[in-house]
């Protein structure tokens, strides 16, 4: 049929819906959106529009929200056109993920405002320190002291800029669009290797209980960065001679990666806010460890974009456990 070959060449997702709301055609993009299960449309909003089109025989358009995965709050906003076809009560549905561009624009605007504020601190310190160096140019001891503080501030600035770039990359990307199949245990091992030097310098042992593994779909660098950030925080907010342990568990096609420490913990009232950009419980301590306040918001973005969610359990002076839950890749043929 001419229409089908045209739809197969169109960019974006398309469906043809027969009476009984059954999809008799879905192009690969439509399958990837996860809007169908066993040929049936999962979105009540879309079903409602299809019914209106059948009743009125008039084209409808609007936006609908669909979940990125079976858990978590990650949503995609999709623009839909529902068009009546004359042949046998069929309805054509065209779906596009355009609203993502609008969201990225809004997020970036807020982000720029936060960044300008955060950059002012180290830049202000550098300018004061350089004045102090000039003022003390005949006192070599003072010059050494100010210059080494300048080095610390310059490093802080570099880390901040690096994390800002990482966060904006994560915010702009859609890891599910070019997803690779990845083994969770490979990701954890790589993240652990990256953190080993810091852990050794703080006499913290890293352990990994490799009981359950699964494959997930996503971006290797981003997922490794997420696990890395959790391990690095666990190390930074723990006293020397303690243990940081990573473990996994699998249930209902969801894998949970947990990072547990025996550290300072987080007051209950703060556990919601720590995922916000630039939020730190104790800015002085975070400054000491070189924290930027961006690590956890990077993790949250990555996990949400992979259709998962992050949670934390914590008790002050006992420790914290951060858990990432991600949908696993279901082997072909096992889909229910
Ligand atoms: P930072 O760069 O300051 O570590 P994050 O976004 O990674 O920023 O974390 C935000 C805040 O959450 C930290 O400043 C710290 O107060 C708290 N936090 C994060 N992880 C832990 C942990 N494992 N134990 C105790 N506090 C933590």
py3Dmol code that shows the C-alpha trace and the ligand (Angstrom):
import py3Dmol

protein = """\
ATOM      1  CA  UNK A   1       0.000   0.000   0.000  1.00  0.00           C
ATOM      2  CA  UNK A   2       1.328   3.401  -1.040  1.00  0.00           C
ATOM      3  CA  UNK A   3       0.619   4.934   2.374  1.00  0.00           C
ATOM      4  CA  UNK A   4       2.741   2.344   4.204  1.00  0.00           C
ATOM      5  CA  UNK A   5       5.807   2.909   2.055  1.00  0.00           C
ATOM      6  CA  UNK A   6       5.406   6.676   2.565  1.00  0.00           C
ATOM      7  CA  UNK A   7       5.152   6.203   6.350  1.00  0.00           C
ATOM      8  CA  UNK A   8       8.227   3.995   6.402  1.00  0.00           C
ATOM      9  CA  UNK A   9      10.213   6.817   4.878  1.00  0.00           C
ATOM     10  CA  UNK A  10       8.886   9.551   7.147  1.00  0.00           C
ATOM     11  CA  UNK A  11      10.978  10.758  10.058  1.00  0.00           C
ATOM     12  CA  UNK A  12       9.226  10.329  13.383  1.00  0.00           C
ATOM     13  CA  UNK A  13       6.851   7.702  14.633  1.00  0.00           C
ATOM     14  CA  UNK A  14       3.667   6.671  12.862  1.00  0.00           C
ATOM     15  CA  UNK A  15       0.858   4.254  13.589  1.00  0.00           C
ATOM     16  CA  UNK A  16      -2.299   3.132  11.826  1.00  0.00           C
ATOM     17  CA  UNK A  17      -5.077   2.253  14.204  1.00  0.00           C
ATOM     18  CA  UNK A  18      -7.974  -0.018  13.278  1.00  0.00           C
ATOM     19  CA  UNK A  19     -11.366  -0.149  15.013  1.00  0.00           C
ATOM     20  CA  UNK A  20     -10.987  -1.732  18.466  1.00  0.00           C
ATOM     21  CA  UNK A  21      -7.952   0.563  18.883  1.00  0.00           C
ATOM     22  CA  UNK A  22      -5.529  -2.030  17.556  1.00  0.00           C
ATOM     23  CA  UNK A  23      -2.359  -0.889  15.778  1.00  0.00           C
ATOM     24  CA  UNK A  24      -2.255  -2.620  12.394  1.00  0.00           C
ATOM     25  CA  UNK A  25       0.915  -0.755  11.455  1.00  0.00           C
ATOM     26  CA  UNK A  26       3.743   0.742  13.554  1.00  0.00           C
ATOM     27  CA  UNK A  27       7.042   1.941  12.095  1.00  0.00           C
ATOM     28  CA  UNK A  28      10.268   1.203  14.082  1.00  0.00           C
ATOM     29  CA  UNK A  29      10.298   4.681  15.700  1.00  0.00           C
ATOM     30  CA  UNK A  30       6.811   4.056  17.051  1.00  0.00           C
ATOM     31  CA  UNK A  31       7.939   0.704  18.499  1.00  0.00           C
ATOM     32  CA  UNK A  32      10.898   2.456  20.192  1.00  0.00           C
ATOM     33  CA  UNK A  33       8.696   5.055  21.847  1.00  0.00           C
ATOM     34  CA  UNK A  34       7.225   2.277  24.012  1.00  0.00           C
ATOM     35  CA  UNK A  35       3.722   3.553  23.383  1.00  0.00           C
ATOM     36  CA  UNK A  36       2.427   0.127  22.323  1.00  0.00           C
ATOM     37  CA  UNK A  37       2.177  -3.075  24.261  1.00  0.00           C
ATOM     38  CA  UNK A  38       1.008  -6.155  22.326  1.00  0.00           C
ATOM     39  CA  UNK A  39      -0.266  -3.854  19.579  1.00  0.00           C
ATOM     40  CA  UNK A  40      -2.361  -1.800  21.993  1.00  0.00           C
ATOM     41  CA  UNK A  41      -1.853   1.881  22.767  1.00  0.00           C
ATOM     42  CA  UNK A  42      -0.766   2.512  26.345  1.00  0.00           C
ATOM     43  CA  UNK A  43      -1.590   6.221  26.525  1.00  0.00           C
ATOM     44  CA  UNK A  44      -5.114   7.071  27.697  1.00  0.00           C
ATOM     45  CA  UNK A  45      -4.654  10.606  26.334  1.00  0.00           C
ATOM     46  CA  UNK A  46      -3.908   9.305  22.844  1.00  0.00           C
ATOM     47  CA  UNK A  47      -6.805   6.838  22.965  1.00  0.00           C
ATOM     48  CA  UNK A  48      -9.132   9.704  23.882  1.00  0.00           C
ATOM     49  CA  UNK A  49      -7.984  11.726  20.841  1.00  0.00           C
ATOM     50  CA  UNK A  50      -8.430   8.718  18.546  1.00  0.00           C
ATOM     51  CA  UNK A  51     -12.009   8.334  19.785  1.00  0.00           C
ATOM     52  CA  UNK A  52     -12.681  12.013  19.090  1.00  0.00           C
ATOM     53  CA  UNK A  53     -11.339  11.618  15.546  1.00  0.00           C
ATOM     54  CA  UNK A  54     -13.580   8.600  14.937  1.00  0.00           C
ATOM     55  CA  UNK A  55     -16.610  10.517  16.194  1.00  0.00           C
ATOM     56  CA  UNK A  56     -16.000  13.780  14.395  1.00  0.00           C
ATOM     57  CA  UNK A  57     -13.953  12.625  11.396  1.00  0.00           C
ATOM     58  CA  UNK A  58     -11.781  15.727  11.993  1.00  0.00           C
ATOM     59  CA  UNK A  59      -8.014  15.886  12.468  1.00  0.00           C
ATOM     60  CA  UNK A  60      -6.788  16.422  16.064  1.00  0.00           C
ATOM     61  CA  UNK A  61      -3.426  17.575  17.352  1.00  0.00           C
ATOM     62  CA  UNK A  62      -1.871  18.198  20.725  1.00  0.00           C
ATOM     63  CA  UNK A  63       0.751  16.849  23.126  1.00  0.00           C
ATOM     64  CA  UNK A  64       0.781  13.763  25.321  1.00  0.00           C
ATOM     65  CA  UNK A  65       3.182  12.610  28.035  1.00  0.00           C
ATOM     66  CA  UNK A  66       4.602   9.109  28.024  1.00  0.00           C
ATOM     67  CA  UNK A  67       6.869   7.439  30.572  1.00  0.00           C
ATOM     68  CA  UNK A  68      10.514   6.833  29.561  1.00  0.00           C
ATOM     69  CA  UNK A  69      10.534   3.480  31.385  1.00  0.00           C
ATOM     70  CA  UNK A  70       8.420   1.337  33.693  1.00  0.00           C
ATOM     71  CA  UNK A  71       9.709   3.178  36.807  1.00  0.00           C
ATOM     72  CA  UNK A  72      10.914   6.671  37.643  1.00  0.00           C
ATOM     73  CA  UNK A  73       9.546  10.074  36.844  1.00  0.00           C
ATOM     74  CA  UNK A  74      11.257  10.449  33.456  1.00  0.00           C
ATOM     75  CA  UNK A  75       8.708  11.518  30.869  1.00  0.00           C
ATOM     76  CA  UNK A  76       8.763  12.383  27.203  1.00  0.00           C
ATOM     77  CA  UNK A  77       6.432  15.019  25.876  1.00  0.00           C
ATOM     78  CA  UNK A  78       5.256  14.030  22.425  1.00  0.00           C
ATOM     79  CA  UNK A  79       3.471  16.109  19.817  1.00  0.00           C
ATOM     80  CA  UNK A  80       0.744  14.064  18.145  1.00  0.00           C
ATOM     81  CA  UNK A  81      -1.389  14.424  15.027  1.00  0.00           C
ATOM     82  CA  UNK A  82      -4.363  12.105  14.730  1.00  0.00           C
ATOM     83  CA  UNK A  83      -5.802  12.014  11.214  1.00  0.00           C
ATOM     84  CA  UNK A  84      -8.894  10.157   9.970  1.00  0.00           C
ATOM     85  CA  UNK A  85      -8.314   7.948   6.904  1.00  0.00           C
ATOM     86  CA  UNK A  86     -11.193   7.316   4.594  1.00  0.00           C
ATOM     87  CA  UNK A  87     -10.490   3.578   4.218  1.00  0.00           C
ATOM     88  CA  UNK A  88     -12.386   1.332   6.632  1.00  0.00           C
ATOM     89  CA  UNK A  89     -12.436   3.552   9.729  1.00  0.00           C
ATOM     90  CA  UNK A  90      -8.677   3.653  10.017  1.00  0.00           C
ATOM     91  CA  UNK A  91      -6.885   6.423  11.905  1.00  0.00           C
ATOM     92  CA  UNK A  92      -3.343   7.624  11.235  1.00  0.00           C
ATOM     93  CA  UNK A  93      -1.259   8.762  14.235  1.00  0.00           C
ATOM     94  CA  UNK A  94       1.959  10.761  13.758  1.00  0.00           C
ATOM     95  CA  UNK A  95       4.172  11.353  16.822  1.00  0.00           C
ATOM     96  CA  UNK A  96       7.183  13.667  17.222  1.00  0.00           C
ATOM     97  CA  UNK A  97       9.439  14.337  20.190  1.00  0.00           C
ATOM     98  CA  UNK A  98       9.799  18.060  19.391  1.00  0.00           C
ATOM     99  CA  UNK A  99       8.920  19.450  22.774  1.00  0.00           C
ATOM    100  CA  UNK A 100      12.241  18.067  24.074  1.00  0.00           C
ATOM    101  CA  UNK A 101      13.980  20.971  22.314  1.00  0.00           C
ATOM    102  CA  UNK A 102      11.797  23.479  24.152  1.00  0.00           C
ATOM    103  CA  UNK A 103      12.554  21.842  27.514  1.00  0.00           C
ATOM    104  CA  UNK A 104      16.297  21.867  26.870  1.00  0.00           C
ATOM    105  CA  UNK A 105      16.049  25.582  26.152  1.00  0.00           C
ATOM    106  CA  UNK A 106      14.302  26.297  29.466  1.00  0.00           C
ATOM    107  CA  UNK A 107      16.673  24.150  31.515  1.00  0.00           C
ATOM    108  CA  UNK A 108      19.649  25.876  29.941  1.00  0.00           C
ATOM    109  CA  UNK A 109      18.326  29.334  30.776  1.00  0.00           C
ATOM    110  CA  UNK A 110      18.042  28.515  34.514  1.00  0.00           C
ATOM    111  CA  UNK A 111      21.357  26.765  34.462  1.00  0.00           C
ATOM    112  CA  UNK A 112      23.197  29.789  33.093  1.00  0.00           C
ATOM    113  CA  UNK A 113      21.851  31.918  35.945  1.00  0.00           C
ATOM    114  CA  UNK A 114      23.112  29.390  38.551  1.00  0.00           C
ATOM    115  CA  UNK A 115      26.490  29.026  36.892  1.00  0.00           C
ATOM    116  CA  UNK A 116      27.208  32.754  36.856  1.00  0.00           C
ATOM    117  CA  UNK A 117      26.556  32.841  40.575  1.00  0.00           C
ATOM    118  CA  UNK A 118      28.787  29.825  41.329  1.00  0.00           C
ATOM    119  CA  UNK A 119      31.683  31.043  39.190  1.00  0.00           C
ATOM    120  CA  UNK A 120      31.805  34.343  41.071  1.00  0.00           C
ATOM    121  CA  UNK A 121      33.267  32.726  44.233  1.00  0.00           C
ATOM    122  CA  UNK A 122      36.492  31.214  42.835  1.00  0.00           C
ATOM    123  CA  UNK A 123      36.984  34.064  40.377  1.00  0.00           C
ATOM    124  CA  UNK A 124      36.569  36.611  43.201  1.00  0.00           C
ATOM    125  CA  UNK A 125      39.046  34.640  45.342  1.00  0.00           C
ATOM    126  CA  UNK A 126      41.601  34.537  42.524  1.00  0.00           C
ATOM    127  CA  UNK A 127      41.372  38.251  42.012  1.00  0.00           C
ATOM    128  CA  UNK A 128      41.799  38.979  45.748  1.00  0.00           C
ATOM    129  CA  UNK A 129      44.724  36.557  45.990  1.00  0.00           C
ATOM    130  CA  UNK A 130      46.508  38.080  43.015  1.00  0.00           C
ATOM    131  CA  UNK A 131      46.194  41.493  44.675  1.00  0.00           C
ATOM    132  CA  UNK A 132      47.598  39.988  47.872  1.00  0.00           C
ATOM    133  CA  UNK A 133      50.575  38.550  45.942  1.00  0.00           C
ATOM    134  CA  UNK A 134      51.296  41.962  44.430  1.00  0.00           C
ATOM    135  CA  UNK A 135      51.013  43.622  47.838  1.00  0.00           C
ATOM    136  CA  UNK A 136      53.422  41.124  49.429  1.00  0.00           C
ATOM    137  CA  UNK A 137      55.963  40.828  46.626  1.00  0.00           C
ATOM    138  CA  UNK A 138      58.940  41.344  48.974  1.00  0.00           C
ATOM    139  CA  UNK A 139      57.763  38.718  51.480  1.00  0.00           C
ATOM    140  CA  UNK A 140      58.585  35.392  49.827  1.00  0.00           C
ATOM    141  CA  UNK A 141      56.801  33.321  52.485  1.00  0.00           C
ATOM    142  CA  UNK A 142      53.547  35.246  52.010  1.00  0.00           C
ATOM    143  CA  UNK A 143      53.875  35.010  48.222  1.00  0.00           C
ATOM    144  CA  UNK A 144      54.227  31.206  48.474  1.00  0.00           C
ATOM    145  CA  UNK A 145      51.182  31.019  50.735  1.00  0.00           C
ATOM    146  CA  UNK A 146      48.980  33.148  48.454  1.00  0.00           C
ATOM    147  CA  UNK A 147      50.214  31.429  45.306  1.00  0.00           C
ATOM    148  CA  UNK A 148      49.381  27.977  46.666  1.00  0.00           C
ATOM    149  CA  UNK A 149      45.888  29.191  47.563  1.00  0.00           C
ATOM    150  CA  UNK A 150      45.608  30.492  44.008  1.00  0.00           C
ATOM    151  CA  UNK A 151      46.397  26.992  42.769  1.00  0.00           C
ATOM    152  CA  UNK A 152      43.576  25.533  44.873  1.00  0.00           C
ATOM    153  CA  UNK A 153      41.098  28.103  43.558  1.00  0.00           C
ATOM    154  CA  UNK A 154      42.238  27.516  39.968  1.00  0.00           C
ATOM    155  CA  UNK A 155      41.725  23.747  40.413  1.00  0.00           C
ATOM    156  CA  UNK A 156      38.280  24.432  41.855  1.00  0.00           C
ATOM    157  CA  UNK A 157      37.444  26.550  38.851  1.00  0.00           C
ATOM    158  CA  UNK A 158      38.616  23.808  36.467  1.00  0.00           C
ATOM    159  CA  UNK A 159      36.537  21.147  38.269  1.00  0.00           C
ATOM    160  CA  UNK A 160      33.514  23.393  38.263  1.00  0.00           C
ATOM    161  CA  UNK A 161      33.789  24.110  34.544  1.00  0.00           C
ATOM    162  CA  UNK A 162      34.309  20.402  33.803  1.00  0.00           C
ATOM    163  CA  UNK A 163      31.222  19.363  35.765  1.00  0.00           C
ATOM    164  CA  UNK A 164      29.147  22.150  34.234  1.00  0.00           C
ATOM    165  CA  UNK A 165      30.095  20.819  30.786  1.00  0.00           C
ATOM    166  CA  UNK A 166      29.241  17.254  31.849  1.00  0.00           C
ATOM    167  CA  UNK A 167      25.864  18.286  33.225  1.00  0.00           C
ATOM    168  CA  UNK A 168      24.921  20.305  30.171  1.00  0.00           C
ATOM    169  CA  UNK A 169      25.928  17.388  27.910  1.00  0.00           C
ATOM    170  CA  UNK A 170      23.759  15.020  29.915  1.00  0.00           C
ATOM    171  CA  UNK A 171      20.862  17.469  29.861  1.00  0.00           C
ATOM    172  CA  UNK A 172      21.076  17.845  26.086  1.00  0.00           C
ATOM    173  CA  UNK A 173      21.423  14.191  25.162  1.00  0.00           C
ATOM    174  CA  UNK A 174      18.884  11.413  24.882  1.00  0.00           C
ATOM    175  CA  UNK A 175      20.805   8.247  25.797  1.00  0.00           C
ATOM    176  CA  UNK A 176      17.912   6.013  24.759  1.00  0.00           C
ATOM    177  CA  UNK A 177      18.057   7.184  21.160  1.00  0.00           C
ATOM    178  CA  UNK A 178      21.477   5.651  20.536  1.00  0.00           C
ATOM    179  CA  UNK A 179      21.442   3.083  23.271  1.00  0.00           C
ATOM    180  CA  UNK A 180      24.040   0.308  23.528  1.00  0.00           C
ATOM    181  CA  UNK A 181      23.542  -2.957  25.367  1.00  0.00           C
ATOM    182  CA  UNK A 182      25.766  -2.770  28.485  1.00  0.00           C
ATOM    183  CA  UNK A 183      26.612  -5.139  31.300  1.00  0.00           C
ATOM    184  CA  UNK A 184      25.942  -3.591  34.707  1.00  0.00           C
ATOM    185  CA  UNK A 185      28.903  -5.354  36.310  1.00  0.00           C
ATOM    186  CA  UNK A 186      31.288  -3.940  33.654  1.00  0.00           C
ATOM    187  CA  UNK A 187      30.017  -0.436  34.414  1.00  0.00           C
ATOM    188  CA  UNK A 188      30.483  -0.907  38.178  1.00  0.00           C
ATOM    189  CA  UNK A 189      34.001  -2.347  37.757  1.00  0.00           C
ATOM    190  CA  UNK A 190      35.065   0.561  35.579  1.00  0.00           C
ATOM    191  CA  UNK A 191      33.664   3.119  38.037  1.00  0.00           C
ATOM    192  CA  UNK A 192      35.414   1.347  40.942  1.00  0.00           C
ATOM    193  CA  UNK A 193      38.745   1.385  39.077  1.00  0.00           C
ATOM    194  CA  UNK A 194      38.426   5.135  38.500  1.00  0.00           C
ATOM    195  CA  UNK A 195      37.910   5.738  42.242  1.00  0.00           C
ATOM    196  CA  UNK A 196      40.611   3.418  43.604  1.00  0.00           C
ATOM    197  CA  UNK A 197      43.370   6.034  43.977  1.00  0.00           C
ATOM    198  CA  UNK A 198      41.140   8.428  45.933  1.00  0.00           C
ATOM    199  CA  UNK A 199      39.941   5.564  48.131  1.00  0.00           C
ATOM    200  CA  UNK A 200      43.522   4.403  48.855  1.00  0.00           C
ATOM    201  CA  UNK A 201      44.604   7.910  49.805  1.00  0.00           C
ATOM    202  CA  UNK A 202      41.776   8.036  52.377  1.00  0.00           C
ATOM    203  CA  UNK A 203      42.374   4.433  53.554  1.00  0.00           C
ATOM    204  CA  UNK A 204      38.899   3.440  52.479  1.00  0.00           C
ATOM    205  CA  UNK A 205      38.298  -0.086  51.219  1.00  0.00           C
ATOM    206  CA  UNK A 206      36.074  -0.587  48.219  1.00  0.00           C
ATOM    207  CA  UNK A 207      34.120  -3.808  47.952  1.00  0.00           C
ATOM    208  CA  UNK A 208      31.840  -5.148  45.267  1.00  0.00           C
ATOM    209  CA  UNK A 209      29.468  -7.982  45.867  1.00  0.00           C
ATOM    210  CA  UNK A 210      29.062  -9.263  42.339  1.00  0.00           C
ATOM    211  CA  UNK A 211      26.011 -11.447  42.835  1.00  0.00           C
ATOM    212  CA  UNK A 212      23.619 -10.360  40.121  1.00  0.00           C
ATOM    213  CA  UNK A 213      24.271  -8.981  36.692  1.00  0.00           C
ATOM    214  CA  UNK A 214      22.051  -7.931  33.817  1.00  0.00           C
ATOM    215  CA  UNK A 215      22.270  -5.961  30.624  1.00  0.00           C
ATOM    216  CA  UNK A 216      20.779  -2.515  30.329  1.00  0.00           C
ATOM    217  CA  UNK A 217      20.313  -0.202  27.369  1.00  0.00           C
ATOM    218  CA  UNK A 218      22.028   3.155  27.487  1.00  0.00           C
ATOM    219  CA  UNK A 219      25.160   5.262  27.219  1.00  0.00           C
ATOM    220  CA  UNK A 220      28.274   3.636  28.703  1.00  0.00           C
ATOM    221  CA  UNK A 221      30.116   6.850  29.612  1.00  0.00           C
ATOM    222  CA  UNK A 222      27.084   8.406  31.254  1.00  0.00           C
ATOM    223  CA  UNK A 223      26.182   5.343  33.319  1.00  0.00           C
ATOM    224  CA  UNK A 224      29.786   4.890  34.432  1.00  0.00           C
ATOM    225  CA  UNK A 225      29.872   8.564  35.437  1.00  0.00           C
ATOM    226  CA  UNK A 226      26.694   8.085  37.508  1.00  0.00           C
ATOM    227  CA  UNK A 227      28.107   5.134  39.480  1.00  0.00           C
ATOM    228  CA  UNK A 228      31.491   6.889  39.736  1.00  0.00           C
ATOM    229  CA  UNK A 229      29.915  10.018  41.264  1.00  0.00           C
ATOM    230  CA  UNK A 230      28.122   7.953  43.913  1.00  0.00           C
ATOM    231  CA  UNK A 231      31.295   6.058  44.862  1.00  0.00           C
ATOM    232  CA  UNK A 232      33.332   9.274  44.941  1.00  0.00           C
ATOM    233  CA  UNK A 233      30.798  10.940  47.257  1.00  0.00           C
ATOM    234  CA  UNK A 234      30.743   7.855  49.495  1.00  0.00           C
ATOM    235  CA  UNK A 235      34.530   8.172  49.828  1.00  0.00           C
ATOM    236  CA  UNK A 236      34.531  11.945  50.327  1.00  0.00           C
ATOM    237  CA  UNK A 237      31.878  11.950  53.030  1.00  0.00           C
ATOM    238  CA  UNK A 238      33.357   9.068  55.080  1.00  0.00           C
ATOM    239  CA  UNK A 239      36.025   8.991  57.798  1.00  0.00           C
ATOM    240  CA  UNK A 240      39.296   7.138  57.135  1.00  0.00           C
ATOM    241  CA  UNK A 241      39.451   3.351  57.644  1.00  0.00           C
ATOM    242  CA  UNK A 242      35.858   2.697  56.603  1.00  0.00           C
ATOM    243  CA  UNK A 243      34.309   0.641  53.845  1.00  0.00           C
ATOM    244  CA  UNK A 244      32.345   1.595  50.753  1.00  0.00           C
ATOM    245  CA  UNK A 245      30.409  -1.275  49.231  1.00  0.00           C
ATOM    246  CA  UNK A 246      28.650  -1.628  45.919  1.00  0.00           C
ATOM    247  CA  UNK A 247      26.023  -4.308  45.344  1.00  0.00           C
ATOM    248  CA  UNK A 248      23.279  -5.177  42.872  1.00  0.00           C
ATOM    249  CA  UNK A 249      19.942  -6.921  43.056  1.00  0.00           C
ATOM    250  CA  UNK A 250      17.459  -7.908  40.411  1.00  0.00           C
ATOM    251  CA  UNK A 251      13.672  -8.114  40.717  1.00  0.00           C
ATOM    252  CA  UNK A 252      10.774  -7.611  38.286  1.00  0.00           C
ATOM    253  CA  UNK A 253      13.122  -6.738  35.420  1.00  0.00           C
ATOM    254  CA  UNK A 254      14.597  -3.848  37.381  1.00  0.00           C
ATOM    255  CA  UNK A 255      18.223  -3.860  38.512  1.00  0.00           C
ATOM    256  CA  UNK A 256      19.177  -1.934  41.646  1.00  0.00           C
ATOM    257  CA  UNK A 257      22.757  -0.726  42.051  1.00  0.00           C
ATOM    258  CA  UNK A 258      23.455   0.323  45.660  1.00  0.00           C
ATOM    259  CA  UNK A 259      26.449   2.255  46.957  1.00  0.00           C
ATOM    260  CA  UNK A 260      26.678   2.117  50.754  1.00  0.00           C
ATOM    261  CA  UNK A 261      29.090   3.982  53.024  1.00  0.00           C
ATOM    262  CA  UNK A 262      29.794   4.275  56.749  1.00  0.00           C
ATOM    263  CA  UNK A 263      30.145   8.021  56.560  1.00  0.00           C
ATOM    264  CA  UNK A 264      28.759  11.205  58.078  1.00  0.00           C
ATOM    265  CA  UNK A 265      25.246  10.643  56.718  1.00  0.00           C
ATOM    266  CA  UNK A 266      22.723  13.262  55.637  1.00  0.00           C
ATOM    267  CA  UNK A 267      20.115  14.931  57.901  1.00  0.00           C
ATOM    268  CA  UNK A 268      16.651  13.683  56.940  1.00  0.00           C
ATOM    269  CA  UNK A 269      15.357  17.139  56.043  1.00  0.00           C
ATOM    270  CA  UNK A 270      18.106  17.521  53.429  1.00  0.00           C
ATOM    271  CA  UNK A 271      17.730  14.212  51.576  1.00  0.00           C
ATOM    272  CA  UNK A 272      15.288  15.649  49.011  1.00  0.00           C
ATOM    273  CA  UNK A 273      17.383  18.721  48.246  1.00  0.00           C
ATOM    274  CA  UNK A 274      20.789  17.090  47.673  1.00  0.00           C
ATOM    275  CA  UNK A 275      19.822  16.210  44.088  1.00  0.00           C
ATOM    276  CA  UNK A 276      19.369  19.890  43.171  1.00  0.00           C
ATOM    277  CA  UNK A 277      22.081  21.632  41.189  1.00  0.00           C
ATOM    278  CA  UNK A 278      24.726  23.271  43.402  1.00  0.00           C
ATOM    279  CA  UNK A 279      23.026  22.160  46.654  1.00  0.00           C
ATOM    280  CA  UNK A 280      25.408  21.077  49.445  1.00  0.00           C
ATOM    281  CA  UNK A 281      24.521  20.135  53.026  1.00  0.00           C
ATOM    282  CA  UNK A 282      27.713  21.644  54.409  1.00  0.00           C
ATOM    283  CA  UNK A 283      29.283  24.020  51.869  1.00  0.00           C
ATOM    284  CA  UNK A 284      32.518  24.245  53.900  1.00  0.00           C
ATOM    285  CA  UNK A 285      33.078  20.470  53.884  1.00  0.00           C
ATOM    286  CA  UNK A 286      32.112  20.138  50.253  1.00  0.00           C
ATOM    287  CA  UNK A 287      34.623  22.905  49.457  1.00  0.00           C
ATOM    288  CA  UNK A 288      37.349  20.993  51.323  1.00  0.00           C
ATOM    289  CA  UNK A 289      36.784  17.828  49.297  1.00  0.00           C
ATOM    290  CA  UNK A 290      36.643  19.866  46.090  1.00  0.00           C
ATOM    291  CA  UNK A 291      32.886  19.264  45.692  1.00  0.00           C
ATOM    292  CA  UNK A 292      30.947  21.420  43.261  1.00  0.00           C
ATOM    293  CA  UNK A 293      27.407  20.511  44.321  1.00  0.00           C
ATOM    294  CA  UNK A 294      26.753  19.153  40.828  1.00  0.00           C
ATOM    295  CA  UNK A 295      27.649  15.452  41.257  1.00  0.00           C
ATOM    296  CA  UNK A 296      24.249  14.189  42.383  1.00  0.00           C
ATOM    297  CA  UNK A 297      22.268  16.304  39.944  1.00  0.00           C
ATOM    298  CA  UNK A 298      24.375  14.763  37.165  1.00  0.00           C
ATOM    299  CA  UNK A 299      23.539  11.284  38.531  1.00  0.00           C
ATOM    300  CA  UNK A 300      19.837  12.087  38.768  1.00  0.00           C
ATOM    301  CA  UNK A 301      19.704  13.380  35.197  1.00  0.00           C
ATOM    302  CA  UNK A 302      21.529  10.350  33.831  1.00  0.00           C
ATOM    303  CA  UNK A 303      19.338   7.867  35.689  1.00  0.00           C
ATOM    304  CA  UNK A 304      16.074   9.634  34.797  1.00  0.00           C
ATOM    305  CA  UNK A 305      17.052   9.817  31.131  1.00  0.00           C
ATOM    306  CA  UNK A 306      17.663   6.060  31.200  1.00  0.00           C
ATOM    307  CA  UNK A 307      14.106   5.493  32.432  1.00  0.00           C
ATOM    308  CA  UNK A 308      15.218   4.809  36.005  1.00  0.00           C
ATOM    309  CA  UNK A 309      15.170   6.473  39.406  1.00  0.00           C
ATOM    310  CA  UNK A 310      17.499   7.244  42.310  1.00  0.00           C
ATOM    311  CA  UNK A 311      16.789   7.099  46.030  1.00  0.00           C
ATOM    312  CA  UNK A 312      18.750   7.505  49.240  1.00  0.00           C
ATOM    313  CA  UNK A 313      18.613   6.066  52.729  1.00  0.00           C
ATOM    314  CA  UNK A 314      20.751   7.836  55.295  1.00  0.00           C
ATOM    315  CA  UNK A 315      21.313   8.204  59.035  1.00  0.00           C
ATOM    316  CA  UNK A 316      23.639  10.815  60.522  1.00  0.00           C
ATOM    317  CA  UNK A 317      26.955   9.357  61.710  1.00  0.00           C
ATOM    318  CA  UNK A 318      25.856   5.890  60.566  1.00  0.00           C
ATOM    319  CA  UNK A 319      26.126   6.178  56.805  1.00  0.00           C
ATOM    320  CA  UNK A 320      24.253   6.520  53.541  1.00  0.00           C
ATOM    321  CA  UNK A 321      23.091   4.162  50.821  1.00  0.00           C
ATOM    322  CA  UNK A 322      22.308   5.548  47.385  1.00  0.00           C
ATOM    323  CA  UNK A 323      20.347   3.231  45.083  1.00  0.00           C
ATOM    324  CA  UNK A 324      19.934   3.541  41.349  1.00  0.00           C
ATOM    325  CA  UNK A 325      17.102   1.488  39.818  1.00  0.00           C
ATOM    326  CA  UNK A 326      17.186   0.862  36.086  1.00  0.00           C
ATOM    327  CA  UNK A 327      15.005  -1.208  33.747  1.00  0.00           C
ATOM    328  CA  UNK A 328      16.998  -4.115  32.322  1.00  0.00           C
ATOM    329  CA  UNK A 329      17.147  -5.011  28.656  1.00  0.00           C
ATOM    330  CA  UNK A 330      14.614  -7.769  28.110  1.00  0.00           C
ATOM    331  CA  UNK A 331      15.973 -10.464  25.801  1.00  0.00           C
ATOM    332  CA  UNK A 332      14.011 -10.687  22.515  1.00  0.00           C
ATOM    333  CA  UNK A 333      11.217 -13.222  22.770  1.00  0.00           C
ATOM    334  CA  UNK A 334      10.816 -12.743  26.562  1.00  0.00           C
ATOM    335  CA  UNK A 335       8.735  -9.541  26.290  1.00  0.00           C
ATOM    336  CA  UNK A 336       5.470  -9.807  28.151  1.00  0.00           C
TER     337      UNK A 336
END
"""
ligand_1 = """\
27
LIG
P 29.357 17.721 46.033
O 30.164 18.035 44.845
O 29.241 18.864 46.996
O 29.743 16.435 46.683
P 26.905 16.413 45.170
O 25.827 16.916 44.270
O 27.644 15.211 44.748
O 27.879 17.622 45.442
O 26.260 16.146 46.587
C 25.431 17.155 47.178
C 25.566 17.125 48.694
O 24.990 15.909 49.208
C 27.011 17.117 49.182
O 27.533 18.421 49.272
C 26.869 16.441 50.553
O 26.464 17.396 51.502
C 25.721 15.455 50.346
N 26.191 14.072 50.082
C 26.295 13.462 48.869
N 26.706 12.177 48.993
C 26.880 11.950 50.311
C 27.281 10.814 51.106
N 27.605 9.639 50.537
N 27.333 10.970 52.455
C 27.003 12.152 53.031
N 26.621 13.259 52.355
C 26.547 13.173 51.015
"""
view = py3Dmol.view(width=600, height=400)
view.addModel(protein, "pdb")
view.setStyle({"model": 0}, {"cartoon": {"style": "trace"}})
view.addModel(ligand_1, "xyz")
view.setStyle({"model": 1}, {"stick": {}})
view.zoomTo()
view.show()
